[in-house]
Amino acid sequence: MNHDQIAACVRIVVKPELSDDLLALLNRMAELAAKDEGTEIWAVHRGRKGSGEFFLYELFRDGPAFELHQRNEGLNTLGRRLTELADELVVTSGRLVGGLRSRTDGALRQGHGRVNRRRFYIVISSK
């Protein structure tokens, strides 16, 4: 498990009538984020509770990759539009400290080697 990785979770809520606009914006942002060296995951999710709730999960190889991502001018420009659309925007980030990771056969393996096919969790520390 790479404890140098940095993850971020972003929760965004918009009025339901702006959901399509937000989704289009997030997909453009995902295309830009994919070009950053060291961005391992930049995934867009829609909340199950309503069409106006979205969240992002981002995973970066290490601190320098996270810093490179933060300096991405294209993302910063689109991020300003994101803040205009959002009624609520919460960002939490931290270092990977434990949890499960995928195996190539689709099962999940805990850090010490046990297989768990039902749950997936990642523990993030803000330190």
VEXMARMI-884591 format. One record per atom (N, C-alpha, C): atom name; y, x, z; residue number from 0. Coordinates in Angstrom, 2 decimals, decimal comma. Last residue first. Example, Ala and Ser with C-alpha at 12.3 -4.5 7.8 and 13.67 -1.06 7.14 Angstrom:
<atoms>
@a: N	v: -2,25	u: 12,85	w: 7,08	k: 1;
@a: CA	v: -1,06	u: 13,67	w: 7,14	k: 1;
@a: C	v: 0,03	u: 12,90	w: 7,87	k: 1;
@a: N	v: -5,69	u: 13,19	w: 7,80	k: 0;
@a: CA	v: -4,50	u: 12,30	w: 7,80	k: 0;
@a: C	v: -3,30	u: 13,20	w: 7,80	k: 0;
</atoms>
This chain:
<atoms>
@a: N	v: 14,36	u: -3,99	w: 7,97	k: 126;
@a: CA	v: 14,77	u: -2,66	w: 8,43	k: 126;
@a: C	v: 14,67	u: -1,65	w: 7,34	k: 126;
@a: N	v: 13,30	u: -6,38	w: 7,32	k: 125;
@a: CA	v: 14,67	u: -6,14	w: 6,86	k: 125;
@a: C	v: 15,17	u: -4,78	w: 7,28	k: 125;
@a: N	v: 10,02	u: -6,60	w: 6,06	k: 124;
@a: CA	v: 10,90	u: -6,21	w: 7,17	k: 124;
@a: C	v: 12,29	u: -5,95	w: 6,62	k: 124;
@a: N	v: 7,64	u: -8,92	w: 5,07	k: 123;
@a: CA	v: 8,79	u: -8,13	w: 4,67	k: 123;
@a: C	v: 9,61	u: -7,84	w: 5,91	k: 123;
@a: N	v: 4,37	u: -9,53	w: 4,18	k: 122;
@a: CA	v: 5,29	u: -9,41	w: 5,31	k: 122;
@a: C	v: 6,41	u: -8,49	w: 4,89	k: 122;
@a: N	v: 2,83	u: -11,86	w: 2,15	k: 121;
@a: CA	v: 3,44	u: -10,54	w: 2,21	k: 121;
@a: C	v: 4,40	u: -10,55	w: 3,38	k: 121;
@a: N	v: -0,17	u: -13,57	w: 1,35	k: 120;
@a: CA	v: 1,07	u: -13,45	w: 2,11	k: 120;
@a: C	v: 1,54	u: -12,01	w: 2,04	k: 120;
@a: N	v: -2,46	u: -15,90	w: 0,35	k: 119;
@a: CA	v: -1,71	u: -14,73	w: -0,06	k: 119;
@a: C	v: -0,45	u: -14,70	w: 0,77	k: 119;
@a: N	v: -5,80	u: -17,18	w: 0,69	k: 118;
@a: CA	v: -4,41	u: -17,04	w: 1,12	k: 118;
@a: C	v: -3,77	u: -15,82	w: 0,50	k: 118;
@a: N	v: -8,41	u: -17,20	w: -0,49	k: 117;
@a: CA	v: -7,68	u: -18,43	w: -0,25	k: 117;
@a: C	v: -6,20	u: -18,25	w: 0,05	k: 117;
@a: N	v: -9,98	u: -14,93	w: -0,64	k: 116;
@a: CA	v: -9,74	u: -15,66	w: -1,88	k: 116;
@a: C	v: -8,86	u: -16,89	w: -1,68	k: 116;
@a: N	v: -10,00	u: -11,80	w: 0,56	k: 115;
@a: CA	v: -9,60	u: -13,14	w: 0,98	k: 115;
@a: C	v: -9,23	u: -13,90	w: -0,29	k: 115;
@a: N	v: -11,74	u: -8,92	w: 1,57	k: 114;
@a: CA	v: -11,36	u: -9,82	w: 0,49	k: 114;
@a: C	v: -11,05	u: -11,20	w: 1,05	k: 114;
@a: N	v: -10,68	u: -5,97	w: 3,29	k: 113;
@a: CA	v: -11,38	u: -7,25	w: 3,29	k: 113;
@a: C	v: -10,86	u: -8,13	w: 2,16	k: 113;
@a: N	v: -9,05	u: -3,60	w: 3,22	k: 112;
@a: CA	v: -10,21	u: -3,72	w: 2,36	k: 112;
@a: C	v: -10,95	u: -5,04	w: 2,37	k: 112;
@a: N	v: -6,69	u: -3,30	w: 4,57	k: 111;
@a: CA	v: -7,82	u: -2,53	w: 5,08	k: 111;
@a: C	v: -9,11	u: -2,83	w: 4,33	k: 111;
@a: N	v: -4,90	u: -5,01	w: 3,24	k: 110;
@a: CA	v: -4,64	u: -3,58	w: 3,24	k: 110;
@a: C	v: -5,82	u: -2,76	w: 3,71	k: 110;
@a: N	v: -6,97	u: -7,44	w: 1,55	k: 109;
@a: CA	v: -6,05	u: -7,05	w: 2,60	k: 109;
@a: C	v: -5,95	u: -5,53	w: 2,60	k: 109;
@a: N	v: -7,09	u: -8,62	w: -1,69	k: 108;
@a: CA	v: -7,64	u: -7,66	w: -0,75	k: 108;
@a: C	v: -6,57	u: -7,34	w: 0,28	k: 108;
@a: N	v: -8,03	u: -11,40	w: -3,63	k: 107;
@a: CA	v: -6,98	u: -10,73	w: -2,88	k: 107;
@a: C	v: -7,62	u: -9,82	w: -1,85	k: 107;
@a: N	v: -9,38	u: -11,59	w: -6,96	k: 106;
@a: CA	v: -9,45	u: -11,80	w: -5,51	k: 106;
@a: C	v: -8,28	u: -11,08	w: -4,86	k: 106;
@a: N	v: -9,13	u: -10,74	w: -9,56	k: 105;
@a: CA	v: -8,46	u: -11,97	w: -9,17	k: 105;
@a: C	v: -8,54	u: -12,29	w: -7,69	k: 105;
@a: N	v: -10,10	u: -8,28	w: -10,21	k: 104;
@a: CA	v: -11,01	u: -9,41	w: -10,41	k: 104;
@a: C	v: -10,41	u: -10,74	w: -9,95	k: 104;
@a: N	v: -8,14	u: -6,46	w: -9,50	k: 103;
@a: CA	v: -8,28	u: -6,77	w: -10,91	k: 103;
@a: C	v: -9,21	u: -7,95	w: -11,15	k: 103;
@a: N	v: -6,42	u: -7,78	w: -6,63	k: 102;
@a: CA	v: -7,40	u: -6,89	w: -7,24	k: 102;
@a: C	v: -7,54	u: -7,29	w: -8,70	k: 102;
@a: N	v: -3,28	u: -7,97	w: -4,94	k: 101;
@a: CA	v: -4,26	u: -8,43	w: -5,93	k: 101;
@a: C	v: -5,25	u: -7,33	w: -6,27	k: 101;
@a: N	v: -2,82	u: -7,67	w: -1,37	k: 100;
@a: CA	v: -2,47	u: -7,31	w: -2,74	k: 100;
@a: C	v: -3,58	u: -7,75	w: -3,67	k: 100;
@a: N	v: -1,33	u: -8,71	w: 1,73	k: 99;
@a: CA	v: -2,44	u: -8,65	w: 0,79	k: 99;
@a: C	v: -1,92	u: -8,19	w: -0,56	k: 99;
@a: N	v: 0,31	u: -7,04	w: 4,46	k: 98;
@a: CA	v: -0,06	u: -8,21	w: 3,69	k: 98;
@a: C	v: -1,26	u: -7,96	w: 2,80	k: 98;
@a: N	v: 3,20	u: -4,92	w: 5,17	k: 97;
@a: CA	v: 1,83	u: -5,37	w: 5,33	k: 97;
@a: C	v: 1,53	u: -6,54	w: 4,42	k: 97;
@a: N	v: 5,75	u: -4,10	w: 4,57	k: 96;
@a: CA	v: 5,13	u: -3,54	w: 5,77	k: 96;
@a: C	v: 3,69	u: -4,00	w: 5,98	k: 96;
@a: N	v: 8,28	u: -3,51	w: 2,26	k: 95;
@a: CA	v: 6,91	u: -3,98	w: 2,44	k: 95;
@a: C	v: 6,30	u: -3,31	w: 3,66	k: 95;
@a: N	v: 11,67	u: -4,06	w: 3,27	k: 94;
@a: CA	v: 10,58	u: -3,16	w: 2,86	k: 94;
@a: C	v: 9,23	u: -3,79	w: 3,14	k: 94;
@a: N	v: 13,90	u: -6,68	w: 2,06	k: 93;
@a: CA	v: 13,35	u: -5,75	w: 3,03	k: 93;
@a: C	v: 12,25	u: -4,91	w: 2,43	k: 93;
@a: N	v: 16,09	u: -9,54	w: 1,87	k: 92;
@a: CA	v: 15,39	u: -8,39	w: 1,29	k: 92;
@a: C	v: 14,88	u: -7,49	w: 2,40	k: 92;
@a: N	v: 17,24	u: -12,69	w: 0,96	k: 91;
@a: CA	v: 16,62	u: -11,91	w: 2,02	k: 91;
@a: C	v: 15,89	u: -10,74	w: 1,36	k: 91;
@a: N	v: 19,77	u: -14,93	w: 0,15	k: 90;
@a: CA	v: 19,04	u: -13,72	w: -0,27	k: 90;
@a: C	v: 18,51	u: -13,01	w: 0,97	k: 90;
@a: N	v: 20,63	u: -18,13	w: -0,81	k: 89;
@a: CA	v: 20,24	u: -17,30	w: 0,33	k: 89;
@a: C	v: 19,39	u: -16,15	w: -0,19	k: 89;
@a: N	v: 22,78	u: -20,57	w: -1,77	k: 88;
@a: CA	v: 22,18	u: -19,32	w: -2,25	k: 88;
@a: C	v: 21,91	u: -18,44	w: -1,04	k: 88;
@a: N	v: 23,73	u: -23,76	w: -2,87	k: 87;
@a: CA	v: 23,21	u: -22,95	w: -1,76	k: 87;
@a: C	v: 22,51	u: -21,73	w: -2,36	k: 87;
@a: N	v: 24,76	u: -24,57	w: -5,19	k: 86;
@a: CA	v: 25,28	u: -25,22	w: -3,99	k: 86;
@a: C	v: 24,89	u: -24,40	w: -2,76	k: 86;
@a: N	v: 25,37	u: -22,57	w: -8,05	k: 85;
@a: CA	v: 24,61	u: -22,82	w: -6,82	k: 85;
@a: C	v: 25,40	u: -23,57	w: -5,77	k: 85;
@a: N	v: 27,08	u: -21,97	w: -10,17	k: 84;
@a: CA	v: 26,18	u: -23,12	w: -10,27	k: 84;
@a: C	v: 25,59	u: -23,54	w: -8,93	k: 84;
@a: N	v: 28,39	u: -19,65	w: -9,30	k: 83;
@a: CA	v: 29,18	u: -20,83	w: -9,67	k: 83;
@a: C	v: 28,32	u: -22,09	w: -9,71	k: 83;
@a: N	v: 26,30	u: -17,88	w: -9,00	k: 82;
@a: CA	v: 27,02	u: -18,30	w: -7,79	k: 82;
@a: C	v: 27,92	u: -19,50	w: -8,08	k: 82;
@a: N	v: 25,62	u: -17,57	w: -11,73	k: 81;
@a: CA	v: 24,67	u: -18,15	w: -10,78	k: 81;
@a: C	v: 25,39	u: -18,66	w: -9,54	k: 81;
@a: N	v: 27,81	u: -16,19	w: -12,67	k: 80;
@a: CA	v: 27,58	u: -17,57	w: -13,15	k: 80;
@a: C	v: 26,61	u: -18,29	w: -12,20	k: 80;
@a: N	v: 27,31	u: -13,77	w: -11,40	k: 79;
@a: CA	v: 28,55	u: -14,50	w: -11,09	k: 79;
@a: C	v: 28,43	u: -15,96	w: -11,54	k: 79;
@a: N	v: 24,95	u: -13,04	w: -12,65	k: 78;
@a: CA	v: 24,93	u: -13,39	w: -11,23	k: 78;
@a: C	v: 26,19	u: -14,12	w: -10,80	k: 78;
@a: N	v: 25,75	u: -12,23	w: -15,14	k: 77;
@a: CA	v: 25,03	u: -13,50	w: -15,03	k: 77;
@a: C	v: 24,99	u: -13,97	w: -13,57	k: 77;
@a: N	v: 26,94	u: -9,79	w: -14,28	k: 76;
@a: CA	v: 27,72	u: -10,80	w: -15,00	k: 76;
@a: C	v: 27,06	u: -12,17	w: -14,88	k: 76;
@a: N	v: 24,73	u: -8,49	w: -13,16	k: 75;
@a: CA	v: 25,89	u: -8,80	w: -12,33	k: 75;
@a: C	v: 26,77	u: -9,86	w: -12,97	k: 75;
@a: N	v: 23,09	u: -8,16	w: -15,39	k: 74;
@a: CA	v: 22,67	u: -9,05	w: -14,29	k: 74;
@a: C	v: 23,84	u: -9,42	w: -13,40	k: 74;
@a: N	v: 24,69	u: -6,33	w: -16,80	k: 73;
@a: CA	v: 24,32	u: -7,62	w: -17,40	k: 73;
@a: C	v: 23,89	u: -8,62	w: -16,34	k: 73;
@a: N	v: 24,77	u: -4,15	w: -15,02	k: 72;
@a: CA	v: 25,99	u: -4,91	w: -15,33	k: 72;
@a: C	v: 25,70	u: -6,27	w: -15,93	k: 72;
@a: N	v: 22,90	u: -3,13	w: -12,46	k: 71;
@a: CA	v: 22,71	u: -3,66	w: -13,80	k: 71;
@a: C	v: 23,87	u: -4,60	w: -14,14	k: 71;
@a: N	v: 22,92	u: -2,26	w: -9,87	k: 70;
@a: CA	v: 24,00	u: -1,77	w: -10,73	k: 70;
@a: C	v: 23,90	u: -2,31	w: -12,17	k: 70;
@a: N	v: 20,59	u: -3,25	w: -8,78	k: 69;
@a: CA	v: 21,86	u: -3,79	w: -8,27	k: 69;
@a: C	v: 23,04	u: -3,36	w: -9,15	k: 69;
@a: N	v: 18,71	u: -1,62	w: -10,07	k: 68;
@a: CA	v: 18,75	u: -3,06	w: -10,35	k: 68;
@a: C	v: 20,10	u: -3,65	w: -9,92	k: 68;
@a: N	v: 19,24	u: 0,79	w: -8,77	k: 67;
@a: CA	v: 19,44	u: 0,68	w: -10,22	k: 67;
@a: C	v: 19,58	u: -0,79	w: -10,62	k: 67;
@a: N	v: 18,38	u: 0,08	w: -6,18	k: 66;
@a: CA	v: 19,79	u: 0,40	w: -6,42	k: 66;
@a: C	v: 20,14	u: 0,32	w: -7,91	k: 66;
@a: N	v: 15,64	u: -0,24	w: -6,66	k: 65;
@a: CA	v: 16,43	u: -1,38	w: -6,17	k: 65;
@a: C	v: 17,92	u: -1,15	w: -6,43	k: 65;
@a: N	v: 15,01	u: 2,37	w: -7,35	k: 64;
@a: CA	v: 14,80	u: 1,30	w: -8,34	k: 64;
@a: C	v: 15,61	u: 0,06	w: -7,95	k: 64;
@a: N	v: 15,60	u: 3,73	w: -4,92	k: 63;
@a: CA	v: 16,37	u: 4,02	w: -6,13	k: 63;
@a: C	v: 16,20	u: 2,95	w: -7,22	k: 63;
@a: N	v: 13,58	u: 2,46	w: -3,18	k: 62;
@a: CA	v: 15,02	u: 2,29	w: -3,00	k: 62;
@a: C	v: 15,84	u: 2,60	w: -4,24	k: 62;
@a: N	v: 10,86	u: 1,28	w: -5,32	k: 61;
@a: CA	v: 11,42	u: 2,05	w: -4,20	k: 61;
@a: C	v: 12,93	u: 1,79	w: -4,13	k: 61;
@a: N	v: 9,88	u: -0,75	w: -7,03	k: 60;
@a: CA	v: 9,03	u: 0,39	w: -6,68	k: 60;
@a: C	v: 9,52	u: 1,13	w: -5,44	k: 60;
@a: N	v: 10,51	u: -4,13	w: -6,10	k: 59;
@a: CA	v: 10,97	u: -2,88	w: -6,70	k: 59;
@a: C	v: 10,14	u: -1,72	w: -6,16	k: 59;
@a: N	v: 10,29	u: -7,53	w: -6,68	k: 58;
@a: CA	v: 9,66	u: -6,38	w: -6,05	k: 58;
@a: C	v: 10,03	u: -5,13	w: -6,83	k: 58;
@a: N	v: 11,35	u: -10,84	w: -6,05	k: 57;
@a: CA	v: 11,61	u: -9,57	w: -6,74	k: 57;
@a: C	v: 10,92	u: -8,45	w: -5,97	k: 57;
@a: N	v: 11,26	u: -14,17	w: -6,56	k: 56;
@a: CA	v: 10,61	u: -13,11	w: -5,82	k: 56;
@a: C	v: 10,78	u: -11,85	w: -6,65	k: 56;
@a: N	v: 13,39	u: -16,97	w: -6,26	k: 55;
@a: CA	v: 12,99	u: -15,76	w: -6,98	k: 55;
@a: C	v: 12,23	u: -14,87	w: -6,03	k: 55;
@a: N	v: 13,39	u: -20,53	w: -6,38	k: 54;
@a: CA	v: 13,41	u: -19,27	w: -5,65	k: 54;
@a: C	v: 12,90	u: -18,16	w: -6,54	k: 54;
@a: N	v: 15,09	u: -23,70	w: -6,46	k: 53;
@a: CA	v: 14,42	u: -22,59	w: -7,12	k: 53;
@a: C	v: 14,34	u: -21,43	w: -6,15	k: 53;
@a: N	v: 15,74	u: -27,13	w: -6,62	k: 52;
@a: CA	v: 15,44	u: -26,00	w: -5,73	k: 52;
@a: C	v: 14,62	u: -24,96	w: -6,50	k: 52;
@a: N	v: 16,01	u: -29,41	w: -8,11	k: 51;
@a: CA	v: 17,19	u: -28,58	w: -7,92	k: 51;
@a: C	v: 16,97	u: -27,36	w: -7,04	k: 51;
@a: N	v: 13,70	u: -30,91	w: -8,11	k: 50;
@a: CA	v: 14,00	u: -30,14	w: -9,32	k: 50;
@a: C	v: 15,21	u: -29,22	w: -9,16	k: 50;
@a: N	v: 11,84	u: -30,58	w: -5,05	k: 49;
@a: CA	v: 12,83	u: -31,20	w: -5,92	k: 49;
@a: C	v: 13,21	u: -30,30	w: -7,07	k: 49;
@a: N	v: 9,67	u: -29,43	w: -3,78	k: 48;
@a: CA	v: 10,35	u: -30,56	w: -3,15	k: 48;
@a: C	v: 11,36	u: -31,25	w: -4,07	k: 48;
@a: N	v: 8,74	u: -27,17	w: -4,99	k: 47;
@a: CA	v: 7,93	u: -28,38	w: -5,13	k: 47;
@a: C	v: 8,67	u: -29,62	w: -4,63	k: 47;
@a: N	v: 10,98	u: -25,02	w: -6,81	k: 46;
@a: CA	v: 10,46	u: -25,60	w: -5,58	k: 46;
@a: C	v: 9,70	u: -26,89	w: -5,83	k: 46;
@a: N	v: 10,11	u: -22,73	w: -9,29	k: 45;
@a: CA	v: 10,80	u: -23,98	w: -8,99	k: 45;
@a: C	v: 10,15	u: -24,58	w: -7,76	k: 45;
@a: N	v: 10,60	u: -19,21	w: -9,64	k: 44;
@a: CA	v: 9,78	u: -20,34	w: -9,21	k: 44;
@a: C	v: 10,66	u: -21,56	w: -9,01	k: 44;
@a: N	v: 10,47	u: -16,15	w: -11,30	k: 43;
@a: CA	v: 11,26	u: -17,36	w: -11,07	k: 43;
@a: C	v: 10,29	u: -18,48	w: -10,72	k: 43;
@a: N	v: 10,12	u: -12,72	w: -10,51	k: 42;
@a: CA	v: 9,48	u: -14,00	w: -10,82	k: 42;
@a: C	v: 10,35	u: -15,17	w: -10,41	k: 42;
@a: N	v: 9,76	u: -9,73	w: -11,05	k: 41;
@a: CA	v: 11,00	u: -10,53	w: -10,98	k: 41;
@a: C	v: 10,57	u: -11,91	w: -11,45	k: 41;
@a: N	v: 8,20	u: -6,74	w: -10,15	k: 40;
@a: CA	v: 8,09	u: -8,20	w: -10,26	k: 40;
@a: C	v: 9,50	u: -8,78	w: -10,20	k: 40;
@a: N	v: 9,08	u: -4,11	w: -10,54	k: 39;
@a: CA	v: 7,66	u: -4,43	w: -10,69	k: 39;
@a: C	v: 7,43	u: -5,93	w: -10,85	k: 39;
@a: N	v: 11,41	u: -1,99	w: -11,65	k: 38;
@a: CA	v: 11,27	u: -3,41	w: -11,29	k: 38;
@a: C	v: 9,83	u: -3,80	w: -11,58	k: 38;
@a: N	v: 11,41	u: 0,58	w: -12,67	k: 37;
@a: CA	v: 11,03	u: 0,40	w: -11,27	k: 37;
@a: C	v: 11,02	u: -1,04	w: -10,79	k: 37;
@a: N	v: 14,04	u: 0,17	w: -14,92	k: 36;
@a: CA	v: 12,95	u: 1,05	w: -14,50	k: 36;
@a: C	v: 12,66	u: 0,82	w: -13,01	k: 36;
@a: N	v: 14,86	u: -2,95	w: -16,24	k: 35;
@a: CA	v: 15,19	u: -1,95	w: -15,21	k: 35;
@a: C	v: 13,95	u: -1,15	w: -14,82	k: 35;
@a: N	v: 13,96	u: -4,94	w: -17,87	k: 34;
@a: CA	v: 14,31	u: -3,67	w: -18,50	k: 34;
@a: C	v: 14,65	u: -2,58	w: -17,49	k: 34;
@a: N	v: 13,67	u: -7,16	w: -16,33	k: 33;
@a: CA	v: 12,45	u: -6,52	w: -16,81	k: 33;
@a: C	v: 12,72	u: -5,16	w: -17,44	k: 33;
@a: N	v: 16,26	u: -8,09	w: -16,05	k: 32;
@a: CA	v: 15,64	u: -7,38	w: -14,92	k: 32;
@a: C	v: 14,40	u: -6,62	w: -15,36	k: 32;
@a: N	v: 16,62	u: -9,43	w: -18,49	k: 31;
@a: CA	v: 17,40	u: -8,23	w: -18,19	k: 31;
@a: C	v: 16,75	u: -7,41	w: -17,08	k: 31;
@a: N	v: 14,80	u: -11,55	w: -18,17	k: 30;
@a: CA	v: 14,68	u: -10,64	w: -19,32	k: 30;
@a: C	v: 15,43	u: -9,34	w: -19,08	k: 30;
@a: N	v: 15,86	u: -12,77	w: -15,90	k: 29;
@a: CA	v: 14,53	u: -12,16	w: -15,83	k: 29;
@a: C	v: 14,32	u: -11,18	w: -16,98	k: 29;
@a: N	v: 18,24	u: -13,84	w: -16,90	k: 28;
@a: CA	v: 18,30	u: -12,77	w: -15,90	k: 28;
@a: C	v: 16,96	u: -12,04	w: -15,81	k: 28;
@a: N	v: 17,19	u: -15,83	w: -18,52	k: 27;
@a: CA	v: 17,95	u: -14,73	w: -19,13	k: 27;
@a: C	v: 18,04	u: -13,55	w: -18,17	k: 27;
@a: N	v: 16,05	u: -17,39	w: -16,48	k: 26;
@a: CA	v: 15,18	u: -16,77	w: -17,47	k: 26;
@a: C	v: 15,89	u: -15,67	w: -18,24	k: 26;
@a: N	v: 18,35	u: -18,22	w: -15,14	k: 25;
@a: CA	v: 17,37	u: -17,37	w: -14,44	k: 25;
@a: C	v: 16,42	u: -16,69	w: -15,42	k: 25;
@a: N	v: 19,52	u: -19,85	w: -17,15	k: 24;
@a: CA	v: 20,21	u: -18,66	w: -16,65	k: 24;
@a: C	v: 19,23	u: -17,70	w: -15,98	k: 24;
@a: N	v: 17,61	u: -21,89	w: -17,33	k: 23;
@a: CA	v: 17,93	u: -21,07	w: -18,51	k: 23;
@a: C	v: 18,60	u: -19,76	w: -18,09	k: 23;
@a: N	v: 17,80	u: -22,91	w: -14,72	k: 22;
@a: CA	v: 16,55	u: -22,34	w: -15,20	k: 22;
@a: C	v: 16,78	u: -21,45	w: -16,42	k: 22;
@a: N	v: 20,45	u: -23,87	w: -14,71	k: 21;
@a: CA	v: 20,05	u: -22,78	w: -13,82	k: 21;
@a: C	v: 18,78	u: -22,12	w: -14,31	k: 21;
@a: N	v: 20,28	u: -25,92	w: -16,62	k: 20;
@a: CA	v: 21,21	u: -24,81	w: -16,81	k: 20;
@a: C	v: 20,82	u: -23,61	w: -15,96	k: 20;
@a: N	v: 18,41	u: -27,58	w: -15,37	k: 19;
@a: CA	v: 18,08	u: -26,96	w: -16,66	k: 19;
@a: C	v: 18,99	u: -25,78	w: -16,96	k: 19;
@a: N	v: 19,85	u: -28,34	w: -13,01	k: 18;
@a: CA	v: 18,58	u: -27,61	w: -12,95	k: 18;
@a: C	v: 18,23	u: -26,90	w: -14,26	k: 18;
@a: N	v: 22,02	u: -29,95	w: -12,81	k: 17;
@a: CA	v: 22,27	u: -28,56	w: -13,24	k: 17;
@a: C	v: 20,99	u: -27,73	w: -13,30	k: 17;
@a: N	v: 21,17	u: -32,32	w: -11,75	k: 16;
@a: CA	v: 21,64	u: -32,36	w: -13,14	k: 16;
@a: C	v: 21,96	u: -30,96	w: -13,68	k: 16;
@a: N	v: 20,57	u: -31,65	w: -9,04	k: 15;
@a: CA	v: 19,49	u: -31,85	w: -10,03	k: 15;
@a: C	v: 19,97	u: -31,84	w: -11,48	k: 15;
@a: N	v: 22,57	u: -28,97	w: -7,84	k: 14;
@a: CA	v: 22,47	u: -30,41	w: -8,08	k: 14;
@a: C	v: 21,42	u: -30,62	w: -9,18	k: 14;
@a: N	v: 20,64	u: -26,22	w: -6,51	k: 13;
@a: CA	v: 21,70	u: -26,78	w: -7,35	k: 13;
@a: C	v: 21,54	u: -28,29	w: -7,40	k: 13;
@a: N	v: 19,72	u: -23,53	w: -4,54	k: 12;
@a: CA	v: 19,71	u: -24,98	w: -4,66	k: 12;
@a: C	v: 20,90	u: -25,39	w: -5,50	k: 12;
@a: N	v: 17,69	u: -20,72	w: -4,17	k: 11;
@a: CA	v: 18,86	u: -21,28	w: -4,83	k: 11;
@a: C	v: 18,68	u: -22,79	w: -4,91	k: 11;
@a: N	v: 16,64	u: -17,86	w: -2,53	k: 10;
@a: CA	v: 16,51	u: -19,32	w: -2,61	k: 10;
@a: C	v: 17,81	u: -19,87	w: -3,15	k: 10;
@a: N	v: 15,02	u: -14,89	w: -3,05	k: 9;
@a: CA	v: 16,30	u: -15,57	w: -3,25	k: 9;
@a: C	v: 16,01	u: -17,06	w: -3,38	k: 9;
@a: N	v: 13,71	u: -12,00	w: -1,71	k: 8;
@a: CA	v: 13,46	u: -13,42	w: -1,95	k: 8;
@a: C	v: 14,82	u: -14,10	w: -2,01	k: 8;
@a: N	v: 12,74	u: -8,73	w: -2,50	k: 7;
@a: CA	v: 13,83	u: -9,66	w: -2,23	k: 7;
@a: C	v: 13,34	u: -11,06	w: -2,55	k: 7;
@a: N	v: 11,37	u: -5,59	w: -1,48	k: 6;
@a: CA	v: 11,24	u: -6,94	w: -2,01	k: 6;
@a: C	v: 12,48	u: -7,74	w: -1,67	k: 6;
@a: N	v: 10,59	u: -2,27	w: -2,13	k: 5;
@a: CA	v: 11,58	u: -3,19	w: -1,57	k: 5;
@a: C	v: 11,40	u: -4,53	w: -2,26	k: 5;
@a: N	v: 8,24	u: 0,30	w: -1,31	k: 4;
@a: CA	v: 8,66	u: -0,85	w: -2,11	k: 4;
@a: C	v: 9,68	u: -1,69	w: -1,36	k: 4;
@a: N	v: 7,28	u: 2,15	w: 0,36	k: 3;
@a: CA	v: 8,60	u: 2,43	w: -0,18	k: 3;
@a: C	v: 9,14	u: 1,24	w: -0,98	k: 3;
@a: N	v: 4,71	u: 1,58	w: 0,98	k: 2;
@a: CA	v: 5,71	u: 1,13	w: 1,94	k: 2;
@a: C	v: 7,13	u: 1,49	w: 1,52	k: 2;
@a: N	v: 2,15	u: 0,63	w: -0,90	k: 1;
@a: CA	v: 3,36	u: 1,44	w: -1,04	k: 1;
@a: C	v: 4,45	u: 0,90	w: -0,13	k: 1;
@a: N	v: -1,17	u: 0,85	w: 0,00	k: 0;
@a: CA	v: 0,00	u: 0,00	w: 0,00	k: 0;
@a: C	v: 1,23	u: 0,89	w: 0,00	k: 0;
</atoms>
